[in-house]
Each structure stands twice: as C-alpha cells, then as structure tokens.
C-alpha cells in the first residue's frame, strides 16, 4: 500500500479585504470623492470626459463650417483612429484632437491640484498614471502636457516638484501584477505563481502572475480578457470571471505549473474588510451594488480549490492594486500616488515603509 501523502500545509491568511496596512507599504487613501461646483472632480479627467471634450470641439468646428473628423460619433471612434488623426500632421482634424487633448490636460492638472490639497495626498512626490488611456498616443501626449502645466511658475511649490509618469506595466498587466503585494510575506517569500483578477467598468482581465522571492519581478505570463460592457443587457460578470479563471487553471495544469491557492482581486469601489463593496461600483452590474452581494464568497463557491487546497480570496480597490504594481519602482520616494484613467478616474496614495525613500528628492 502506498504511504499516505502528508497533508498540505495551510497557507497563512492574506490581509483583510481592503486593508490599508500591507507588508511594504501603507495605503493613505483611495477612491477619494472630491467635489466642486461641477460635481465630482475626478469625472473631469476620465476617458469618458476626453470623449465628451472631443465631441464638444467637433461641435464647435461644425458650427464654424464642418466637422473635420467625419460622421462617426466621438464615443465610437477607436483609440487607433484617434491616434492616427493626432499624428497625421498639420491638418484640421489633427488640430481638433489637439484642442481636446489640451483642454483635457488642463482638467487633469486641476484634478491633481485638488487631490494634492487632501490630507492623504500631502507630501506626495510622484504620481504614476495607469489605465488604458496612457497606452494611447493621445494619452501619452496628455500626460506630458499635464506634467508641463504642473511645472509653470504660477503653480504651488508642491505641484512644481511633483513627478508625473506612466506606470511601468501595460494597462492589461498592472492591475494583475499588483495583486502580489496583497499576499502575506510568508506566501511571497519563496516566489511562485498565482491567479489575479482585474475588474473594470468596461473590461475584466484574469491572469497568472509569476513572481520571484519576496514578491519581486512580478510578471503576467498568461492572460484572458473579456469586454463585458459589449454584452447585451447585464452580463453575469461572476460567471464570466469564473470561466476565464478555469481556462487559466487548465493551462497551468497542462504546463505543470503549481498555483498558490489564492485569488487576488482588484475591483472598483471602496472595499470593506468583510469583502463587501461600499461605494464606487456604479459602472458594474446593479446586483453588485446590493448589500447581499459578496464577490469573494461567490468566487470561493465556484472555485473551491486550487491545486487541492482551499481557495482564499483577497480583494482591494482596482486603482490600489494597479498602483501596487509600481511599488518596486518607487523605492526612491517616501510618498507617492496613482491615477488610473479609464472608464472613470481611480486614485490612491501610498507611503513606503521605513527604509524606503531615504534620500528622495
């Protein structure tokens, strides 16, 4: 008779959902909702806001003669098409896009100024910009123009000293790779591979993240993406996520890759310690905003085991998780923040633990 294999050791519990005290960094604040006379200031600097600005400039051009961008509505134009127009040279269409970019950068600089006045952002030395917008030519131009605006003499000293730069990971990877930082130090110590989920108002991404000892060199080695916003009616988002995870698990089995029995989830909204979502999930299906909805429990019910061990889920705000992917690159500053420009504008601010940021400017 074959000897009975020893029981698998029970992995340590991940931090509480939405925890602001992680092993290497403290989350000073996230999902801030700052208002002015126009409403929430963050609504002025999202991809949705850029499309609205573009539509407004096109309407002005049409009143003066004709719309140089043609018949396609602004919200239906692809990023590739807008990038092509923006780089097409000295044309009326390119100038129209440039005017929208310029006004957007004004608004983004204004939003940053308002955030920097919040107590949780005071002392921030660097802002990293994530989200799908920074992947486009128009997004990169807008970020550069915003950085230049913050350097002008009429800005407060804190804004003039601020560094503004894109995150290192691509838009499809940052919200997955950052999930490694949600694991307890014991699970990160030896390195390994894990499943991560990044839920947005338009897309959901699931991936396998491999990382080295201590959680270093996190990289997404397999990824599945679903544009749930294109589904007719309200898609069953949990069912879709579970389907993507099962595809990834099957691929890992074929490869002989052992996965940690943990799911790291980034989700819009304020994530409570019990795993419920308080506010900020307005772009997700309506049932997600009900008090009875509990995403970690739903995931555990559908994926009860990974590699023969009970599945554990740790969830945090999606902007926080995307920001955490930048942690290895922010060790030269003490305080930093992330803005994620997507369907909405996500925000989070961080303080590195003792020993990080010494000598930072």
N, C-alpha and C positions, 0 to 999 in steps of 0.2 A: 504494500500500500504506500502510495506517495505521501511524504510528510505534508502536513497542513501548512500552507504558507503563513508567515507571521502577518498579523493584522497591519493594515496600513496605518501609519501614524496620523492622528488627526491634525490637520494644519491649523495654525493659530488663526483666531478670528481676525478678519480685516477690521479696519477702523469703522466706527459707526457711520451710517449713511450721512452724507453732508458734513462730515467732520471738518472743522477748521484748524485742527491741530494734527498735522502729519509729521512723519519722522524727520524730514529735512526742511520743512517749510511751514509757515503759518499763513493761513488764508485770512487776510484782514477784512475782506468784504467782497461780496459778489452780488450780481443781479440788482445793483442799485437802481432805484426808480426816482430820478431827479426830475422835477417838473419846472417848467417856465410857463409864460402866457400861452405858448403854443401846445402845451401838453407835456408828455414825456420827452426829455431832450434826446434820449437815445433813438427815438423814432426818426430823428432828422438825419441820421448817418448810417442807415442800413442800405442793403442792395435795393430794397423796395423804394427807399427815399431817392436813390440815384435815378431809378427808372422814372419816378414822378418828376424829378427835376428835368430829365431829358425830354419828357413829354411836354413840359411847360415851355422849354426853349423851342421845341419844334412848333408849338402853337404860336409863339411869338413870330417865328420865321414865316409861318404860313400867313399870318395877318399882314406881314410886310411884303408878301409876294407868294412864296411857295415853300413847302416843307422839303428840305433837301435830302431827307432820309427816306422818302418814298412813302408807300401806303401802309407798310407793316407797323402796327402799334408798338410803342416802346417796350411794353412788358413782354411782347412776343419775340423781340429781336434777340438772337443768341449772343453770348459773350464773344464768340469768334467773329461774328459780323460786326459788332461794335468795335472790337479791337482792330479789325481790318479798316474800318472807317477812320478810327482815331489816328492810324498810322499812314493814311492814304495821301498825306501831303497837304498842300495849301488849297484845300477845297472847301466849299461852303458846308458840306456835310461834316468834314473834319472839324471845322470851326464851331459848328453847333455842338458836337460832342465835347469839344474842348471847353466851351462855356459851361456845360453841365458839370464837367469834372471840376472846373474852377469853383463853381458855387458849392459843389459837394465838399471840396476841401475846406472852404470857409466854414461850413457847418460842422465838419469833423473837428476842426480846430476849436470851434466854440464848445462842442460837446466835451472835448478833452479838458478845456479850461474849467468847465463846470464840475467835472469829475475831480479834478485836482484840488478843488476847494473843499471836497468832502473829507472828513477826518480820516477815513480809512485809506485815502489816496495821498494824504500829505506826506511828503518825503519820498514819493515815487521818483526814481531816477531814470527808468526805462519803461517804455510801453512797447510790447510786441503785438503785432497785428496778425490775427489769424482769420479763418473763414474763407469762403470761396471767392470773395471779392478780390483778395490780394493775389489770386492766381492769374488774374486777367491783366492785360496791358493797361486798361483804364484804371484798374485798382492800384497797380504799382505807381502810375502817374499821380493818382490822387494822394497816395501815402507820401510820395516825395514832395508834392506841393504843400501838404499839411505840415510836414516837418519844416519846410522853409518858412511857412507862416508863423510857426511857433518860435522861430529864431529872430523875428523882427524886433526892433528896439522898443516898440510900444507894448510888448508882452511882459508880464511879470517875470522876475528872475527865475522862478521855479520852472516856468514853461520854456524859457530860453535855454536852460541847462538840460532840458528833457531830451532823451534819445528816443526816436521813433523808428522802428524797423520791423520787417515781416518776420514771422516765426520761421524756424529752420525747416520744420516738417511741412510737407504738402498738405493741402486742405483735406484730403481724404485720409491722412495718416495722423495728424496731430491729435485729434480727439480720441484716437485709439491708443497711440503710444503713451500718452499721458496717464492712462489707466494704471501703468506700472507703479506710479507714485502713490496710488491708493492702497497698495498692498502693505501689510506689516513688514517690518525689517527682516523678520525671520524667513518670510517667503521670498524676499528679494535677494537674500544673502548669497545663495548659490547660483542665481540666474535660472533661466528656464524659458517656458513659453506659456502663454495664457490667452484666453478669449476676451475680446473687448468689444464694446458696443458704443456707437456714437449716434445719438438720435437728434435729428434736426427737424425744423418745421417743414422742410422740403424733401430731404433725403435721410435714409438711415444707412449706416455703414457698420459692418461687423468684420472683425479681422482677428488674425493670430499675431500676437506681438511676442517676439523673442527678445530676451534681454540678458546682459551679462551679469556677473556677480555684483551685488549691491544695487541692481536695477539700472546699471549703466548701458549705454549703446542700445537703447530700445529701438526696435525697428519692426515695421509691419511686413511680414513675409507672405501673407495671404489675406485677401480682402474680398468681400462681397458688398455690393451697393445696390440699394433699391430706392427709386424715386417715388415714394409713396404719395406725394402730392398730385401725381398724374392719374391716380386711380379714381374711377368714378365713384361718387359717394364717399363715405368714410371707410377707408381700408381698415381691416383688422390688423393693426400695427404689431401687436404682440405675436400673432400667428406668423406674420411675415418675418419678424426678427428671429423667431424660433426656427423657421425654415432656413434662414441664412446660417444660423449657428450650426444646425445639423449638417449642412453642406461642408462647413469648415471642419467639423469634428470628423466627418467621414474622410476628408482629405488628410487630416492629421493621422488617422488610423492607418491609412494606406502608406503613409510616409514613415510610420513607426515613431511618430513624434508624441511624446508624453506631454499632456497639458495639465497645468495646475487646476485643481477643482474650484476655480474662482471665475466669476464673471464680473468684469469691471465695466460700469455703465456710466456714460455721460448723457444727461437728459436736461432739456430746458426747464427752467423754473427753480424755485427755492426748494431744496431737498431737505426734508426733515429727518431727524435721527431715526425715526421708525420706518423710513423709506417712502413716506407719502410725499406728494408734491404740493406745495402750498400755493404758490402763485408763479406766473410767468410761463405757463404752458398753453397760452392761448392759441398757438399755432398747431397744436396737437389735437387729435380727435376729442370730441366732447366728453366721452366717458373717462378719459384720463384726468379730467378736472373734477371728477366726483370724489367725495371723501372716501367712498368704498373702494376706489381703485388703488391697487398696490402692485406696482410693476415688479419689484424684487420677488414677491411671493408668486406672481404669475410665471416668472421665468423659472423659478425653482420647481414649480409644479410641472412644467413642460420639459425641463432639463434637470431631472432629479439627481443625476450622477454624471461626473466627468472622470473617465479613467477608473471607474469602480469606487470612487469616493463621493460623498455627498457634496452637492454643489453649494457654494456660498456666493452671495452676490453683494457687491459694494457699489453704491451709486452716489454720484455727485453731479453738480451742475455742469453742463457741457462746456461752457466757457472756462470754468475752473480746470476741467480735465485737459482741454486744449492748451491752456496756459501751462499746466504742469509738464507738458511735453518739452517745454523750453527750459525747465529747471537746470539741466546740465550746462546750459549756455548763459546762465545769469549769475554765475558764482562770483563775478567781479563787482556786483552791486548788492546793496542790502535790501532795498525795496524796489519792487517792480510791479508791473500790471500787464494785463492782456485785454485787448478789444477784439472781439470776433465779429467781423462784418459779414453777415449772411442774410437770411430772410429778415431777421431782426439784428439788433446790436447787443452782443453779450459783453459783460465786463467782469473783471475780478482783479483784486490787488493782493500782493503777497509780500511777506518778509522772510528772508532766508534765516535759517537758524544760526546760532553762534558759530563764528568761524567763517561764514560766507560774507563776501562783500568787503572785507578789510582792504583798505587802500583804494576803494572805489571812488571815482570822481563824484 
